Every structure is written in structure tokens, then in C-alpha cells.
Amino acid sequence: MKIKIFLIGVMMFIANYLNASNFKIPSKIDLFQYAISNAVTTGNAISTLYGFPDFRIWGWSRDGKVAYSIERLIDGRGGRVIDFVVFDMITDKIIFELKMDSFDYGDADFKSLYKLSKNKIINAMKKNKIVEKRTNFSAFPIKKNGKTYKCFRNMTINTENKEEDIMEFYGKKIKYDIIITLGEKSKIIKTEDVIVLDVYVCGYFLSPFENRALVVIAEEKFVFEGTELFYNFSGCNLNTGFK
């Protein structure tokens, strides 16, 4: 019995070792290639957009989850940071997050940061039943099963509280809704109150397992030396919720 338990342990160790040794970093995806601006910027605001984070899709689950990572260089301080996330497209909540900072590893590059954290990434994907799948990033509208889904943005600039508009180049305080339409029906999938220079609907990914889309939105915000993109995501069930 003890020998059997020992052999099972050895086999599990070998399996985990092989899984870790075959660790593959997905290719980068340009999330800004199809971006549509909302032209929030007004007055003398100056957009000097130069920060374009790198994005990678790691895989999908069969129950509404997606794993992705975002890489960005840090202005002022220097160095680089990776944010690896498991995102629930049903609740629009992050259910696992791993931040990898080059300052913690002797100013390591992005590739080294991934390899140093590969066991945590693999374990998070296993726990959430994420399957390695690469899917295409596309511009709206979504066309699937003979149906066409369009995406619209409803924007409101808050002009009541002037204190919020600290300086013109910081942007305006706005509320925006992201709306998906199917024929005459529609549903709001995201609502945010933010101070930004601009908002972009970037595109979408389709889940390889479900009739569900991951919608990508970018907010342009002022940072240390100019403006940078900060990506937001929202899940959209293509079967339900349209009224």
C-alpha cells in the first residue's frame, strides 16, 4: 500500500513537472487595432497617448471564465508589471489576480517574470478549469448563428461639480453605458463613472465553449508623462437579457 501511494506521488510529481516545463506564453494581441473613440475630450484638453499595454489570452473555461494577462511599463518609477487575471464573465468579477513586479525580481524582463510565476499561473488555470484556447480578436458587430450584435456607448459628461475637473488635461468626469443590441432589443452590459480623456470600444472575443462574448473597452487616462490606456472587460451572454 505504501509503495502504491509512493508511486502515485511520483507520477503526480512527474506530470506536474512536465506540465510546468511545457509552459508556453501566449502571443500578444493588439487590443487597440479596431478602437472606436467616443470623443470625450473637450475644450483645450491635450491627448498625448503613448501607453499601449500588451495583452495575452491564456484560455477559457466551459462555465464563463477567461484567463488573460496585461503587461505595462511603469512611468516615473521604471520597471514593468504583469497582471495575470482569471475573470468571471457572468459576474464581471476578477476571481483570481496575480501581480508580477519586476522590482521584486531584480528588474526581470516580461518573459522572465512569467517563467518565475509559471507554477502559480498553471495552478490558477487548473483550479478554474481553464483550457488553453486561442481565439480571434474582432471588431464589432458580432455575427454569429445568423444574428448580428452591435455595440453602442451612451455617454454623459458631469458638468455640475467643477472640482472634479481639476485641470483640462485630466479629462472630464463622465458616466458611460456599454450597450449591446440585437435587432430592436438591447441590454446594458457595463456602467462606469470615471474621470478620463477618452473612452474606446475596442472589440470582442468569442468564447470557444459558450455563446458568450468578452467585450473590451479602453479608458484613456493621464499618467506620468502623457496618457495611457487602461482596459476594462465585460461578459455578454448572446442568448439572454435582451429587452
C-alpha positions in Angstrom: 0.0 0.0 0.0 2.8 2.4 0.9 4.6 1.5 -2.4 1.4 2.3 -4.3 1.0 5.7 -2.6 4.7 6.4 -3.3 4.3 5.6 -7.0 1.2 7.7 -7.3 3.1 10.6 -5.7 6.0 10.2 -8.1 3.6 10.1 -11.1 1.9 13.3 -10.0 5.2 15.0 -9.5 6.4 14.0 -13.0 3.1 15.1 -14.5 3.3 18.5 -12.8 7.0 18.8 -13.8 6.2 18.1 -17.4 3.3 20.5 -17.4 5.4 23.3 -16.0 8.3 22.5 -18.3 6.0 22.8 -21.3 4.8 26.2 -20.1 4.0 28.4 -23.1 3.5 32.1 -23.1 0.6 33.1 -25.5 1.2 35.6 -28.3 0.5 39.3 -27.8 -2.8 40.7 -29.1 -3.3 44.3 -30.1 -6.5 45.4 -28.4 -6.4 48.9 -29.9 -6.4 47.9 -33.6 -10.2 48.3 -34.0 -10.8 51.0 -31.4 -13.7 53.4 -31.8 -13.4 56.7 -29.9 -16.2 58.4 -28.0 -14.5 61.8 -28.3 -15.0 62.6 -24.7 -12.1 65.1 -24.8 -13.4 68.7 -24.9 -12.0 72.3 -24.6 -8.2 72.6 -24.5 -7.6 69.0 -23.4 -4.5 67.5 -24.9 -4.2 63.8 -25.6 -0.6 62.5 -25.8 -1.5 58.8 -25.9 1.6 56.7 -25.7 0.9 53.9 -23.2 -0.3 50.8 -25.0 -0.3 47.8 -22.6 0.3 44.3 -24.1 -2.5 41.8 -23.8 -2.5 37.9 -23.9 -5.3 35.4 -23.8 -4.4 32.2 -21.8 -7.6 30.2 -22.1 -11.3 29.7 -21.4 -13.5 27.6 -19.1 -16.8 26.0 -20.0 -18.6 27.9 -17.3 -18.0 31.6 -18.2 -14.3 32.2 -17.1 -11.4 33.6 -19.1 -7.7 33.9 -18.2 -5.7 36.8 -19.6 -2.7 38.9 -18.8 -1.8 42.6 -19.2 1.8 43.9 -19.3 2.8 47.5 -18.9 5.9 49.6 -18.3 5.7 51.8 -15.2 6.3 55.6 -15.8 8.4 57.6 -13.4 9.3 54.7 -11.2 10.5 52.5 -14.0 10.3 48.7 -14.3 7.5 46.6 -15.6 4.4 44.9 -14.2 2.3 41.9 -15.3 -1.3 41.4 -14.1 -2.5 37.8 -14.7 -6.2 37.5 -14.2 -9.0 34.9 -14.1 -12.2 36.8 -15.0 -15.7 35.6 -14.5 -17.8 36.8 -17.5 -21.0 36.1 -15.8 -20.5 38.3 -12.7 -17.9 40.6 -14.3 -15.6 40.0 -11.3 -12.0 39.1 -11.0 -11.8 35.8 -9.2 -8.0 35.4 -9.3 -5.3 38.0 -9.7 -1.5 37.6 -9.7 0.6 40.8 -10.0 4.2 40.3 -11.1 6.5 43.2 -10.5 10.0 43.4 -12.0 11.2 45.2 -8.9 10.6 42.0 -6.9 12.9 40.0 -9.2 15.9 42.2 -9.9 14.3 44.1 -12.7 13.4 41.0 -14.7 12.0 41.3 -18.2 8.5 40.2 -19.0 9.4 36.7 -20.2 11.4 36.0 -17.1 8.5 37.2 -14.9 6.2 34.7 -16.5 8.6 31.9 -16.0 9.3 32.8 -12.4 5.5 32.7 -11.7 4.6 29.8 -14.0 3.5 27.4 -11.2 1.1 29.9 -9.8 -0.4 30.6 -13.3 -0.7 26.9 -14.0 -2.4 26.2 -10.7 -4.8 29.1 -11.1 -5.8 27.8 -14.5 -6.3 24.2 -13.2 -8.3 25.4 -10.2 -10.7 27.4 -12.5 -10.8 24.7 -15.2 -9.2 27.0 -17.8 -8.4 25.2 -21.1 -5.7 26.7 -23.3 -7.5 28.1 -26.3 -6.6 31.0 -28.6 -9.5 32.9 -30.0 -9.6 35.7 -32.6 -10.0 39.3 -31.5 -12.6 41.0 -33.7 -14.2 44.4 -34.4 -18.0 44.9 -33.9 -20.6 43.9 -34.9 -20.7 40.3 -33.7 -22.1 38.0 -36.3 -23.0 34.5 -35.0 -25.7 31.9 -35.7 -27.3 34.2 -38.3 -27.6 37.1 -35.8 -25.9 40.4 -35.7 -25.0 42.1 -32.4 -24.0 45.8 -32.4 -22.3 47.8 -29.6 -23.1 51.4 -28.7 -22.0 53.7 -25.9 -24.1 56.2 -24.1 -22.1 59.0 -22.6 -22.9 61.7 -20.1 -20.4 64.4 -19.0 -20.8 65.6 -15.5 -20.6 69.5 -15.5 -22.2 70.1 -12.2 -19.1 69.7 -9.9 -16.3 71.8 -11.3 -14.0 70.5 -8.6 -13.9 67.2 -10.4 -12.4 68.9 -13.5 -9.1 69.7 -11.8 -7.2 70.5 -15.0 -8.3 70.3 -18.6 -5.8 67.6 -19.5 -7.0 65.3 -16.7 -10.3 64.9 -18.6 -13.9 65.0 -17.6 -16.0 63.1 -15.1 -18.3 61.0 -17.1 -20.8 58.2 -16.9 -20.9 55.7 -19.7 -23.0 52.7 -20.5 -21.9 50.0 -22.9 -25.0 48.7 -24.7 -25.3 45.6 -26.9 -28.2 45.4 -29.4 -29.9 42.6 -31.2 -32.3 43.9 -33.7 -34.8 46.1 -31.8 -33.7 44.7 -28.5 -30.8 45.7 -26.3 -29.1 45.3 -22.9 -26.6 47.3 -20.9 -23.6 45.2 -20.0 -21.4 47.8 -18.3 -21.8 51.1 -16.5 -18.9 53.2 -15.2 -18.3 56.6 -13.5 -14.8 57.8 -14.2 -12.5 60.8 -15.0 -11.0 60.2 -18.4 -9.8 61.9 -21.5 -11.5 59.4 -23.8 -13.2 56.0 -23.9 -12.9 53.5 -26.7 -14.9 50.4 -27.6 -12.1 48.1 -28.8 -13.7 44.9 -29.9 -14.6 41.4 -28.6 -13.6 37.8 -28.2 -16.0 34.9 -28.6 -15.8 32.0 -26.1 -14.9 28.8 -27.8 -17.2 26.9 -25.5 -20.3 29.1 -24.9 -22.5 31.6 -26.8 -20.8 34.4 -24.8 -18.6 37.3 -25.8 -15.8 39.2 -23.9 -16.2 42.9 -24.7 -13.1 45.0 -24.5 -13.3 48.7 -23.5 -10.3 51.1 -23.1 -10.2 54.3 -20.9 -7.5 56.9 -21.7 -6.2 58.4 -18.5 -3.5 60.9 -17.7 -0.3 59.4 -16.2 3.3 60.5 -15.5 4.4 61.6 -19.0 1.2 61.7 -21.0 -1.8 59.4 -21.3 -2.2 55.7 -21.2 -4.8 53.1 -22.0 -6.5 51.1 -19.1 -8.5 48.1 -20.4 -11.8 47.0 -18.9 -13.8 43.9 -19.8 -17.4 42.8 -19.6 -19.1 39.5 -20.4 -22.1 39.3 -22.7 -24.3 36.3 -22.9 -25.6 36.3 -26.5 -28.7 34.2 -25.7 -30.3 36.1 -22.8 -31.1 39.5 -21.3 -32.2 41.4 -24.4 -35.4 43.5 -24.0 
